[in-house]
Amino acid sequence: MAINVSAVPQSLSLSEAVTQAVHHITFSLNGRLPEETLRKLQFLLVSNLSTHFAPSWDPTDPTKGSGRRCLLFSQNCPPRLVHAACVAAGVAWQDWARALRHPDFELFVNPGCIFARYGEWGTPSFHVTTLWEPRLSEADIQSQIRSQATAKLAAATDARKVKEESPKTLAQQLLEEDQEQIGEEILALIAHEVREPTWLTPILDKFPVPSAPPKYLCPPRREDSVSPVSTHSRSSSSSDNSESSEFSFSSSGSSSSMTSVSSAGSMEKKSDAEKLMSRREKARQARVFIDKNKKEVTSYEGGRTTVLTGGVMLGGPAKPKVYQAPKPSRAAAPTSPACWRRL
């Protein structure tokens, strides 16, 4: 919204406020600097501050943008705009700071009011001093009221014109209202979720200790029932039993483990002789017995065969062994010197 400069009172104009602010901060330099240097410094300050304050200057709302028009003065370093003016005019800030009574302060330049704030907030030295405030006459007050009313009326007229130029249908208006309602509901859900989140996992002071699986032990061996077999046979048999027991009880939580446990229980019921039997003895007992007295030939697939799968001889008679008579042994010849001939 453009501001009508002619309708703004002279006391609320930007140039008047900036001029008064520069006059107050440079008043202590009178007699300390040459007149030409002081005028140059004041001109540079007015130019820099007017350019910086113009975007945020609104006479209808004096407090609007007040933070952008705040200048922080310090004994060691002035504001950037003041420092640039000092460098251009050839003025040392240390000399200027010594001329000021309170070099550390904040300067606020607002339409119709200029004030300075000294000290830190909450300390006894904190205080605010008004440097300039125009005395408005009755005519100026009425003019200010009329200008504010005119500005509000102009803003309402402009908004109505914009609405008339781009009218919206009833459907568009309802859609906008629905979108606003949905947006409010989503924001409410987000706020509720952030305040009381449901995705947090429960906090435990102690972690649960898992129970250890049951350990199955093999039955102890009995030394009194050991059969008189070789040491090698006992060692091999015990190694076989240990291997089978390890294999049986290594798996847990399945049907195979249950079967292994039941088989181990049945093995305990066997006699000690069977448990301690070596592989060599088991192989000797499982040897095939062949009846050599059977002379009949068994028919197989319509013919005769002497060999059956598995290496077992069927029907083929064994070759008769030839009996050889033992050879007579010769008697040893006498070795006496009286008889020197052999028989």
RODRENKOL-728821 format. One record per residue (C-alpha): x, y, z; residue number from 1. Coordinates in nm, 2 decimals, padded with zeros to 4 digits. Layout:
BEGIN
       xx       yy       zz   zadren
        X        Y        Z      NUM
...
This chain:
BEGIN
       xx       yy       zz   zadren
    00.00    00.00    00.00        1
    00.15    00.33   -00.11        2
    00.16    00.62    00.15        3
    00.04    00.96    00.05        4
    00.33    01.18    00.16        5
    00.13    01.50    00.14        6
   -00.13    01.36    00.39        7
    00.14    01.26    00.64        8
    00.21    01.53    00.90        9
    00.56    01.68    00.90       10
    00.63    01.55    01.25       11
    00.58    01.19    01.13       12
    00.79    01.21    00.81       13
    01.11    01.01    00.78       14
    01.34    01.30    00.71       15
    01.22    01.49    01.02       16
    01.28    01.19    01.25       17
    01.62    01.11    01.10       18
    01.73    01.47    01.13       19
    01.63    01.48    01.49       20
    01.82    01.15    01.56       21
    02.14    01.27    01.40       22
    02.12    01.60    01.58       23
    02.10    01.43    01.92       24
    02.39    01.18    01.86       25
    02.62    01.45    01.72       26
    02.54    01.72    01.97       27
    02.84    01.63    02.19       28
    03.08    01.69    01.89       29
    03.01    02.06    01.88       30
    03.34    02.24    01.94       31
    03.55    01.92    01.92       32
    03.55    01.89    01.54       33
    03.58    02.15    01.27       34
    03.25    02.28    01.15       35
    03.30    02.15    00.79       36
    03.38    01.80    00.92       37
    03.08    01.80    01.15       38
    02.84    01.90    00.87       39
    02.98    01.63    00.64       40
    02.94    01.37    00.91       41
    02.58    01.48    00.97       42
    02.50    01.47    00.60       43
    02.64    01.12    00.56       44
    02.45    01.00    00.87       45
    02.11    01.14    00.74       46
    02.17    00.98    00.40       47
    02.27    00.64    00.53       48
    01.99    00.62    00.80       49
    01.72    00.74    00.56       50
    01.81    00.47    00.31       51
    01.81    00.20    00.57       52
    01.48    00.31    00.75       53
    01.27    00.37    00.44       54
    01.15    00.01    00.37       55
    01.02   -00.03    00.73       56
    00.88    00.32    00.78       57
    00.50    00.33    00.82       58
    00.35    00.65    00.99       59
    00.01    00.47    01.02       60
    00.17    00.21    01.25       61
    00.47    00.36    01.43       62
    00.58    00.04    01.61       63
    00.59   -00.17    01.29       64
    00.95   -00.26    01.20       65
    01.09   -00.09    01.51       66
    01.35   -00.36    01.55       67
    01.49   -00.28    01.21       68
    01.54    00.08    01.31       69
    01.73    00.00    01.62       70
    02.10    00.12    01.64       71
    02.33   -00.05    01.89       72
    02.61    00.18    02.01       73
    02.91    00.04    02.19       74
    03.23    00.21    02.32       75
    03.44   -00.03    02.11       76
    03.24   -00.05    01.79       77
    02.96    00.17    01.65       78
    02.67    00.05    01.42       79
    02.77   -00.03    01.07       80
    02.59    00.27    00.92       81
    02.76    00.51    01.17       82
    03.10    00.35    01.12       83
    03.07    00.40    00.74       84
    02.99    00.77    00.79       85
    03.29    00.81    01.03       86
    03.53    00.65    00.78       87
    03.40    00.87    00.49       88
    03.41    01.19    00.70       89
    03.75    01.11    00.86       90
    03.62    01.10    01.22       91
    03.76    00.85    01.48       92
    03.50    00.67    01.67       93
    03.71    00.65    01.99       94
    03.71    01.04    02.00       95
    03.34    01.04    01.95       96
    03.27    00.78    02.21       97
    03.47    00.97    02.47       98
    03.26    01.28    02.40       99
    02.94    01.09    02.47      100
    02.82    01.07    02.83      101
    02.70    00.71    02.79      102
    02.86    00.54    02.49      103
    02.68    00.21    02.54      104
    02.31    00.25    02.45      105
    02.04    00.15    02.20      106
    01.87    00.41    01.98      107
    01.52    00.35    01.84      108
    01.39    00.58    01.56      109
    01.01    00.55    01.51      110
    00.76    00.78    01.34      111
    00.68    01.05    01.59      112
    00.92    00.92    01.87      113
    01.29    00.87    01.92      114
    01.41    00.72    02.25      115
    01.73    00.56    02.39      116
    01.77    00.26    02.62      117
    02.06    00.25    02.86      118
    02.19   -00.04    03.07      119
    02.09   -00.41    03.07      120
    01.74   -00.53    03.14      121
    01.68   -00.61    03.51      122
    01.98   -00.41    03.64      123
    01.95   -00.09    03.85      124
    02.12    00.11    03.57      125
    01.85    00.03    03.32      126
    01.64    00.32    03.20      127
    01.47    00.46    02.89      128
    01.51    00.83    02.78      129
    01.29    00.99    02.52      130
    01.51    01.21    02.30      131
    01.24    01.36    02.07      132
    00.86    01.35    02.06      133
    00.68    01.61    01.85      134
    00.41    01.82    02.00      135
    00.11    01.78    01.79      136
   -00.15    02.04    01.76      137
   -00.52    01.98    01.73      138
   -00.50    02.02    01.35      139
   -00.22    01.77    01.33      140
   -00.41    01.51    01.54      141
   -00.72    01.55    01.32      142
   -00.51    01.52    01.01      143
   -00.34    01.20    01.14      144
   -00.68    01.05    01.22      145
   -00.81    01.13    00.88      146
   -00.50    00.99    00.71      147
   -00.53    00.66    00.90      148
   -00.90    00.63    00.81      149
   -00.83    00.70    00.45      150
   -00.56    00.44    00.44      151
   -00.79    00.17    00.59      152
   -01.06    00.26    00.34      153
   -00.82    00.24    00.05      154
   -00.70   -00.10    00.17      155
   -01.06   -00.23    00.19      156
   -01.14   -00.09   -00.15      157
   -00.84   -00.25   -00.31      158
   -00.92   -00.59   -00.15      159
   -01.28   -00.57   -00.28      160
   -01.16   -00.48   -00.63      161
   -00.93   -00.78   -00.63      162
   -01.21   -01.01   -00.52      163
   -01.45   -00.88   -00.79      164
   -01.19   -00.92   -01.06      165
   -01.15   -01.29   -00.98      166
   -01.48   -01.41   -00.85      167
   -01.50   -01.77   -00.72      168
   -01.79   -02.00   -00.77      169
   -01.97   -02.17   -00.48      170
   -01.79   -02.50   -00.54      171
   -01.45   -02.33   -00.52      172
   -01.55   -02.16   -00.19      173
   -01.67   -02.49   -00.05      174
   -01.36   -02.67   -00.16      175
   -01.14   -02.40    00.01      176
   -01.34   -02.44    00.33      177
   -01.30   -02.82    00.32      178
   -00.93   -02.79    00.26      179
   -00.90   -02.55    00.56      180
   -01.10   -02.79    00.78      181
   -00.89   -03.09    00.67      182
   -00.57   -02.89    00.73      183
   -00.69   -02.80    01.09      184
   -00.77   -03.16    01.16      185
   -00.43   -03.28    01.03      186
   -00.25   -03.02    01.25      187
   -00.46   -03.13    01.55      188
   -00.36   -03.49    01.49      189
    00.01   -03.40    01.46      190
   -00.01   -03.20    01.78      191
   -00.17   -03.49    01.96      192
    00.08   -03.74    01.83      193
    00.38   -03.51    01.92      194
    00.23   -03.45    02.27      195
    00.15   -03.82    02.34      196
    00.33   -04.04    02.08      197
    00.21   -04.40    02.05      198
    00.51   -04.53    01.87      199
    00.74   -04.52    02.17      200
    00.85   -04.87    02.28      201
    00.81   -04.96    02.65      202
    01.12   -04.89    02.86      203
    01.25   -05.19    03.07      204
    01.48   -05.16    03.36      205
    01.61   -05.51    03.32      206
    01.63   -05.73    03.01      207
    01.46   -06.07    03.04      208
    01.71   -06.35    03.07      209
    01.62   -06.64    02.84      210
    01.59   -06.98    03.00      211
    01.88   -07.22    02.92      212
    01.78   -07.54    02.72      213
    01.79   -07.87    02.92      214
    02.11   -08.06    02.90      215
    02.10   -08.43    02.85      216
    02.38   -08.64    02.99      217
    02.48   -08.98    02.87      218
    02.45   -09.26    03.13      219
    02.78   -09.34    03.31      220
    02.97   -09.65    03.20      221
    02.99   -09.94    03.44      222
    03.34   -10.08    03.46      223
    03.23   -10.41    03.63      224
    03.03   -10.53    03.33      225
    03.30   -10.47    03.07      226
    03.35   -10.78    02.86      227
    03.70   -10.92    02.81      228
    03.75   -10.77    02.47      229
    04.05   -10.58    02.33      230
    04.13   -10.23    02.42      231
    04.10   -10.12    02.06      232
    03.74   -10.26    02.05      233
    03.64   -10.08    02.37      234
    03.78   -09.75    02.25      235
    03.61   -09.77    01.91      236
    03.28   -09.88    02.07      237
    03.29   -09.59    02.32      238
    03.38   -09.34    02.05      239
    03.08   -09.47    01.85      240
    02.85   -09.43    02.14      241
    02.98   -09.08    02.22      242
    02.95   -08.97    01.86      243
    02.59   -09.10    01.84      244
    02.50   -08.94    02.17      245
    02.64   -08.60    02.06      246
    02.46   -08.62    01.74      247
    02.14   -08.72    01.91      248
    02.13   -08.44    02.17      249
    02.27   -08.15    01.97      250
    01.94   -08.06    01.81      251
    01.67   -07.91    02.02      252
    01.31   -07.79    01.97      253
    01.22   -08.03    01.69      254
    01.07   -08.38    01.63      255
    01.41   -08.53    01.55      256
    01.55   -08.43    01.89      257
    01.25   -08.60    02.06      258
    01.31   -08.92    01.86      259
    01.68   -08.91    01.95      260
    01.59   -08.87    02.32      261
    01.35   -09.17    02.30      262
    01.61   -09.38    02.12      263
    01.86   -09.29    02.39      264
    01.61   -09.40    02.65      265
    01.56   -09.74    02.48      266
    01.94   -09.79    02.45      267
    01.97   -09.76    02.83      268
    01.75   -10.07    02.87      269
    01.98   -10.29    02.67      270
    02.22   -10.52    02.84      271
    02.57   -10.41    02.92      272
    02.72   -10.67    02.68      273
    02.53   -10.53    02.38      274
    02.63   -10.17    02.46      275
    03.00   -10.26    02.50      276
    03.01   -10.49    02.19      277
    03.27   -10.38    01.94      278
    03.22   -10.35    01.56      279
    03.44   -10.65    01.50      280
    03.22   -10.87    01.72      281
    02.91   -10.74    01.55      282
    03.06   -10.82    01.21      283
    03.15   -11.17    01.32      284
    02.80   -11.24    01.44      285
    02.65   -11.11    01.12      286
    02.86   -11.33    00.89      287
    02.66   -11.54    00.63      288
    02.65   -11.91    00.70      289
    02.68   -12.14    00.40      290
    02.56   -12.49    00.41      291
    02.81   -12.69    00.21      292
    02.62   -13.02    00.25      293
    02.34   -12.91    00.02      294
    02.39   -13.06   -00.33      295
    02.07   -12.98   -00.50      296
    02.06   -12.72   -00.78      297
    01.80   -12.44   -00.76      298
    01.64   -12.32   -01.08      299
    01.65   -11.95   -01.14      300
    01.46   -11.77   -01.42      301
    01.41   -12.09   -01.63      302
    01.77   -12.19   -01.62      303
    02.05   -12.29   -01.40      304
    02.28   -12.05   -01.23      305
    02.56   -12.10   -00.99      306
    02.59   -11.74   -00.88      307
    02.32   -11.52   -00.71      308
    02.33   -11.15   -00.66      309
    02.51   -11.10   -00.33      310
    02.79   -11.34   -00.40      311
    02.62   -11.65   -00.25      312
    02.68   -11.99   -00.43      313
    02.36   -12.18   -00.50      314
    02.35   -12.53   -00.64      315
    02.71   -12.55   -00.76      316
    02.88   -12.84   -00.58      317
    03.21   -12.77   -00.43      318
    03.51   -12.94   -00.58      319
    03.61   -13.25   -00.39      320
    03.95   -13.22   -00.23      321
    04.20   -13.49   -00.33      322
    04.33   -13.67   -00.03      323
    04.71   -13.70   -00.04      324
    04.87   -13.96    00.18      325
    05.15   -13.84    00.39      326
    05.50   -13.92    00.26      327
    05.70   -14.16    00.48      328
    05.98   -14.00    00.65      329
    06.32   -14.15    00.62      330
    06.50   -14.25    00.93      331
    06.81   -14.06    01.00      332
    07.14   -14.25    00.92      333
    07.36   -14.34    01.21      334
    07.66   -14.11    01.24      335
    07.89   -14.35    01.42      336
    08.23   -14.38    01.26      337
    08.20   -14.76    01.25      338
    07.93   -14.75    00.98      339
    08.01   -14.49    00.71      340
    07.75   -14.61    00.45      341
    07.40   -14.47    00.42      342
    07.11   -14.69    00.43      343
